[in-house]
């Protein structure tokens, strides 16, 4: 977490209206002026014909400093590795119907 000048973490202000974004993947990355731009995509199907052709639609772009992007990437990898290490082999393949 980023630190304020006094060395304490910045407070987190929760915004219930902040959107959740679901992405199936990434269309690309672009580094410009020290900022990493990541284009997020979701797969969509046009049901005008059968079978409908699928395509990727841009659903958002994440832009952050190169330094913070690297910190986030390392944090994501660390989180995934910890999650995999704590899961039992049987729980990795099970699912819940809701």
Secondary structure, DSSP 8 states (H G I E B T S, - for coil): --B-TTSSB------TTS-----SEEEEEEEETTEEEEEEEEEEE-TTSSS--EEEEEEEEEEEEHHHHHHHHHHHHHHHHHHHHHS-HHHHH-----
